[in-house]
Amino acid sequence: MADDCAKLGEIIEGYRDQAVAWLTDLIRYPSVQGQEAEAQAYVLRTMKEIGLDAVYREIPSDLVDDPEYSFSENMSPYAGRSNVVARVGAGTGRSVILQSHIDVVPASGWDDGYTPQYDGECVIGRGSADAKGDVVTILVALAALRDAGFKPAGSIEAQVVIEEEVGGNGALALIRQGCKADGVVVVEATNMNVFPANRGAIWFRAKTTGRAVHMGRRHEGVNAIEKMVEVINRMLAYEKVLVAESQGQPMFERYAAPVQLCLGTIKAEGWPSMVAGECTMEGGVGFLPNKSMARIKEELLAAVMATEDEWLREHFELTFPKLHNDSFACDPKHPLPVTMNEAALACGQASEIYGWNVSCDARLYAKLAGLTTVVYGPADVSQAHSVGERMKMDDLLAAAKGLATFLTRWCGGA
């Protein structure tokens, strides 16, 4: 069938109550890392209910040996924790992967985070915008196409993955298992813009070592906290250089500060009346496709090593043991972003094509699988991880309409 925005819009509007129910149900499952099984079981059941051929895709335990694996504080075994994959159609038309994630960050400081509310306009709860609302967007789009009688000429594969929030291990597993398509749409909170490029993000761990002594003999010791102050100053100076070198990069021109260096946590070993012998700080660096991850690691270390403090140069350690999301950029004039943007515009959305100063699973499909990839979805990323996180249902249904219209144009069919 040729896409019919008006017809699809009517069908999708009829799913409003169902979409609210799906989203509120999903929010009730606190699917933080290690606890995704119940939410994934719900996704699997729902996919089957709307006529999709859905299955669990297990994650092999040896994925931890993959050089692209992202380690975290929670190393829960993968037994019973799977991705969910569903397919629609086959044949000779263009194929596409639709992907989003079920895992959420903890609702720290938000007692009602897993008790969803619907105020008649928005669904409020942890994961409503990032990314359970995006999962529901996919469900609504595919259910509407089924109701419209659309039979795609090319295949559509819907993937709902785990562990996006800690670096993308769920997506990595599917890529290593050989998923292929003519394009990938990662559904995230883009405010219905189309992003064929993302900034990267890498987490670092910095450690300074001093000489611990009693505070009464402070002059004989070396304070690791004071040494970390010098590290902080050096890193913040590097951030200014990084931001300056990122100005005007293609697809990121609109951002005043498209990249950043974040100082996240800091702790020292010892006692209040003791000169600290060790201090550890963790944080992250954002970067654009003009710099490789390897170069960021080298530059960050070089920035600290430029110090005149000889002790620091000999007693400093910099490692990158956790999240390491690369940046990526696909051609903004490729038919995939162009078709997605045109579909959104046809549905009345103020969609633009440019780069996203956020990191997500998209770069794995682009960099590791070599697939043209874009990010598109409802809500603004400012809602992600926030207390009071919410999804405006008008936006969810609008994005489902844009996505469904895109699928008719990209895959073809009748």
DRENMAR-643691 format. One record per residue (C-alpha): residue in three letters; x, y, z. Coordinates in pm, whole numbers, padded with zeros to 5 digits, always signed. Each point is the difference from the previous one (the first is absolute). Layout:
% DRENMAR-643691
ALAXYZ
...
% end
This chain:
% DRENMAR-643691
MET+00000+00000+00000
ALA+00113+00357-00058
ASP+00036+00176+00331
ASP-00310+00188+00109
CYS+00083+00227+00292
ALA-00364+00080+00067
LYS-00108-00365+00008
LEU+00297-00104+00212
GLY-00063+00296+00230
GLU-00359-00110+00061
ILE+00107-00355+00078
ILE+00279+00115+00230
GLU-00226+00243+00186
GLY-00223-00299+00073
TYR+00293-00153+00190
ARG+00025+00286+00251
ASP-00155-00187+00292
GLN+00189-00317-00086
ALA+00327+00191-00024
VAL-00060+00151+00345
ALA-00070-00348+00137
TRP+00310-00152-00160
LEU+00222+00280+00128
THR-00135+00007+00354
ASP+00027-00379+00021
LEU+00364+00011-00112
ILE+00090+00273+00247
ARG-00116-00219+00289
TYR+00287-00238-00075
PRO+00316+00153+00154
SER+00215-00123-00287
VAL+00335+00129+00118
GLN+00306-00198-00106
GLY-00039-00361+00111
GLN-00378+00025+00047
GLU-00126+00024-00358
ALA-00159-00348-00029
GLU-00357+00087+00100
ALA-00016+00305-00224
GLN+00140-00200-00291
ALA-00257-00275+00059
TYR-00269+00268-00024
VAL+00148+00131-00326
LEU+00013-00350-00145
ARG-00365-00068+00091
THR-00114+00333-00139
MET+00185-00049-00327
LYS-00167-00337-00045
GLU-00340+00151+00083
ILE+00035+00250-00286
GLY+00094-00280-00239
LEU+00379+00021-00002
ASP+00225-00305-00018
ALA+00193+00082+00319
VAL+00270-00204+00173
TYR+00257+00036+00274
ARG+00356+00039-00125
GLU+00235-00122+00270
ILE+00322+00185+00080
PRO+00301-00234+00016
SER+00201+00006+00321
ASP+00326+00039-00195
LEU-00112+00342-00127
VAL+00212+00139+00284
ASP+00306-00106-00199
ASP-00097+00226-00292
PRO+00238+00299-00029
GLU-00302+00228-00038
TYR-00172-00127+00316
SER-00086+00267+00258
PHE+00068-00100+00360
SER-00198+00143+00291
GLU-00033-00030+00375
ASN-00282-00253-00046
MET+00127-00310-00179
SER-00320-00206+00021
PRO+00011-00329-00194
TYR-00195+00000-00325
ALA-00197-00317+00072
GLY-00368+00102-00009
ARG+00083+00349-00133
SER-00058+00018-00374
ASN-00063+00236-00286
VAL-00338-00025-00176
VAL-00013-00009-00380
ALA-00301-00007-00235
ARG-00017-00008-00378
VAL-00261+00108-00252
GLY+00014-00069-00371
ALA+00270-00125-00231
GLY+00071+00026-00370
THR+00195+00234-00221
GLY-00090+00343+00136
ARG+00226+00206+00221
SER+00038-00133+00353
VAL+00024+00188+00328
ILE+00075-00059+00367
LEU-00205+00192+00257
GLN+00176+00000+00335
SER-00049+00132+00351
HIS+00087-00109+00354
ILE-00193-00122+00304
ASP+00257+00072+00273
VAL-00026+00317+00206
VAL+00221+00186+00243
PRO-00097-00028+00370
ALA-00274+00230+00130
SER+00229+00135+00271
GLY-00162+00278+00201
TRP-00339-00065-00163
ASP-00217-00215+00225
ASP-00282-00030-00255
GLY+00223-00060-00300
TYR-00141-00347-00065
THR-00360+00099+00083
PRO-00118+00143-00332
GLN-00248+00283-00021
TYR-00204+00125-00294
ASP-00126+00357+00028
GLY-00199-00009-00323
GLU+00291+00144-00197
CYS+00319-00170+00118
VAL+00101-00335+00142
ILE+00238+00067+00289
GLY+00250-00257+00129
ARG+00353-00133-00035
GLY+00058-00108-00359
SER-00297+00186-00148
ALA+00234+00198-00227
ASP+00313-00215+00019
ALA-00090-00233-00150
LYS-00319-00192+00080
GLY-00204+00265-00177
ASP+00218-00066-00305
VAL-00069-00374+00024
VAL-00371+00081+00005
THR+00048+00228-00302
ILE+00131-00299-00195
LEU-00288-00220+00120
VAL-00262+00258-00101
ALA+00158+00058-00345
LEU+00014-00371-00080
ALA-00350-00069+00136
ALA-00139+00285-00212
LEU+00166-00130-00315
ARG-00148-00342+00068
ASP-00346+00154+00045
ALA+00046+00194-00325
GLY+00072-00327-00179
PHE+00352+00104-00093
LYS+00225-00284-00118
PRO+00359+00123-00031
ALA+00200-00096-00306
GLY+00312-00002+00217
SER+00048-00135+00350
ILE-00047+00198+00319
GLU+00185-00123+00309
ALA-00096+00146+00337
GLN+00265-00032+00271
VAL-00051+00080+00368
VAL+00333-00030+00179
ILE+00147+00011+00347
GLU+00304+00183+00144
GLU-00011+00310-00219
GLU+00047+00218+00305
VAL+00335-00159+00086
GLY+00144+00005-00349
GLY-00208-00207-00241
ASN+00077-00365+00075
GLY-00342-00117-00115
ALA+00044+00163-00340
LEU+00357-00129-00016
ALA-00127-00357+00045
LEU-00247+00033-00288
ILE+00265+00150-00226
ARG+00242-00283+00078
GLN-00283-00242-00074
GLY-00013+00141-00351
CYS-00298+00235-00027
LYS-00012+00172-00338
ALA-00227+00250-00172
ASP+00003+00279-00257
GLY-00040+00250+00281
VAL-00047+00036+00374
VAL-00229+00236+00191
VAL+00085+00019+00369
VAL-00306+00140+00176
GLU+00103+00245+00273
ALA-00111+00341+00125
THR+00094+00229-00292
ASN-00309+00224+00009
MET-00074-00154-00341
ASN+00314+00132-00165
VAL+00214-00237-00206
PHE+00355-00052+00119
PRO+00246-00183-00230
ALA+00289+00091+00234
ASN+00062-00015+00375
ARG+00270+00128+00227
GLY+00200-00267+00180
ALA+00057-00042+00373
ILE+00272-00178+00194
TRP+00023-00039+00377
PHE+00336+00031+00171
ARG+00147-00089+00339
ALA+00283+00216+00132
LYS+00204-00101+00304
THR+00261+00197+00191
THR+00228-00157+00261
GLY+00160+00196+00281
ARG+00183-00075+00323
ALA-00237-00055+00295
VAL+00106+00138+00338
HIS-00167+00130+00317
MET-00129+00355-00037
GLY+00247+00108+00267
ARG+00279-00090-00244
ARG-00177+00141-00306
HIS+00318+00165-00124
GLU+00158-00348-00036
GLY-00283-00142-00209
VAL-00136+00046-00351
ASN-00375+00057-00021
ALA-00165-00192-00285
ILE-00303+00231+00018
GLU+00216+00305-00062
LYS+00160-00180-00294
MET-00347-00073-00138
VAL-00076+00375+00013
GLU+00281+00050-00251
VAL-00146-00283-00213
ILE-00340+00171+00004
ASN+00146+00333-00106
ARG+00191-00165-00285
MET-00307-00190-00118
LEU-00222+00308+00006
ALA+00260+00188-00204
TYR-00007-00287-00250
GLU-00379+00028-00019
LYS+00034+00357-00129
VAL+00232-00122-00276
LEU-00234-00289-00085
VAL-00301+00231-00026
ALA+00192+00246-00218
GLU+00113-00275-00237
SER-00358-00128-00026
GLN-00150+00328-00118
GLY-00149-00003-00348
GLN+00026-00376-00054
PRO-00242-00125-00270
MET-00352-00066+00136
PHE+00096+00141+00343
GLU+00034+00368-00095
ARG-00303+00112+00202
TYR+00143-00103+00337
ALA+00190+00262+00202
ALA+00169-00279+00198
PRO-00058-00329-00185
VAL+00246-00189+00222
GLN+00089+00003+00367
LEU+00217-00145+00274
CYS-00194-00108+00308
LEU+00150-00056+00345
GLY-00244-00251+00144
THR+00124-00156+00324
ILE+00300+00038+00229
LYS+00110-00184+00313
ALA+00314-00033+00212
GLU+00123-00277+00225
GLY+00098+00081+00355
TRP-00122+00187+00308
PRO-00087+00365+00074
SER+00315+00037+00208
MET+00219-00167-00260
VAL+00163+00125-00317
ALA-00176-00186-00281
GLY+00217-00266-00161
GLU-00227-00069-00296
CYS-00272+00187-00188
THR-00220-00128-00283
MET-00218+00205-00232
GLU-00234-00123-00276
GLY-00156+00201-00277
GLY-00068+00013-00370
VAL+00106+00174-00320
GLY-00232+00076-00290
PHE+00149+00028-00348
LEU-00103+00038-00365
PRO+00084-00208-00310
ASN+00298+00230-00071
LYS+00190-00185+00275
SER+00047-00372+00055
MET-00046-00158+00339
ALA+00368-00095+00004
ARG+00094+00362-00057
ILE-00223+00117+00286
LYS+00176-00242+00235
GLU+00340+00125-00113
GLU-00095+00368+00029
LEU-00151-00034+00346
LEU+00311-00172+00134
ALA+00228+00251-00171
ALA-00196+00289+00156
VAL+00074-00130+00350
MET+00357-00099-00078
ALA+00074+00359-00109
THR+00008+00094+00367
GLU+00322+00128+00155
ASP-00072-00212+00310
GLU+00256-00280-00021
TRP-00167-00202+00277
LEU-00331+00005-00186
ARG+00158-00112-00327
GLU+00146-00304+00177
HIS-00301-00081+00222
PHE-00296+00040-00235
GLU-00203-00273-00170
LEU-00267+00049-00268
THR-00219-00291-00116
PHE-00320-00042-00199
PRO-00164-00313+00145
LYS-00368+00074-00053
LEU-00218+00170-00262
HIS+00169+00067-00334
ASN-00254+00124-00254
ASP+00163+00105-00326
SER-00127+00289-00208
PHE-00141-00063-00346
ALA-00120+00185-00308
CYS-00190-00126-00303
ASP-00061+00198-00317
PRO-00292+00238+00072
LYS-00095-00019-00368
HIS-00028-00379+00003
PRO-00353-00123-00089
LEU-00056-00126+00357
PRO+00014+00333+00188
VAL-00159+00177-00296
THR-00293-00244-00010
MET-00047+00010+00377
ASN+00005+00381+00001
GLU-00241+00026-00295
ALA-00241-00239+00172
ALA+00011+00207+00319
LEU-00058+00322-00194
ALA-00289-00159-00189
CYS-00159-00077+00337
GLY+00024+00362+00107
GLN+00307-00026+00220
ALA+00264+00274+00011
SER+00277-00249-00068
GLU+00357+00088-00094
ILE+00307-00208-00085
TYR+00307+00074+00212
GLY+00239-00151+00256
TRP-00100-00095+00355
ASN+00220+00104+00291
VAL-00106-00316+00186
SER+00130-00356-00020
CYS-00210-00315-00048
ASP+00005-00344-00164
ALA-00008+00146-00351
ARG+00378+00017-00030
LEU+00031-00379+00044
TYR-00208-00071-00309
ALA+00183+00267-00200
LYS+00356-00076+00113
LEU-00001-00375+00069
ALA-00264-00127-00243
GLY+00062+00259-00271
LEU-00371+00085-00026
THR-00137+00342-00084
THR-00168+00109+00323
VAL-00216+00286+00123
VAL-00164+00086+00330
TYR-00362+00119+00013
GLY-00273+00002+00262
PRO-00237+00193+00227
ALA+00076+00220+00304
ASP+00297+00218+00079
VAL+00320-00153+00137
SER-00017+00241+00295
GLN-00265-00234+00145
ALA+00241-00294+00007
HIS+00125-00103+00347
SER-00192+00287+00162
VAL-00221+00002+00309
GLY-00351+00044-00136
GLU+00094-00155-00337
ARG-00300+00008-00232
MET-00125-00081-00348
LYS-00260+00218-00168
MET-00235-00246-00168
ASP-00069+00236-00291
ASP+00373-00017-00076
LEU+00015-00379+00030
LEU-00289-00042-00243
ALA+00146+00261-00238
ALA+00333-00185-00005
ALA-00180-00331-00059
LYS-00172+00164-00298
GLY+00333+00126-00135
LEU+00161-00339+00049
ALA-00287-00189-00164
THR+00001+00239-00297
PHE+00376-00045-00034
LEU-00038-00379-00006
THR-00248+00012-00288
ARG+00238+00220-00199
TRP+00323-00179+00089
CYS-00109-00363-00028
GLY-00263+00037-00266
GLY-00289-00241-00020
ALA-00372-00008-00028
% end
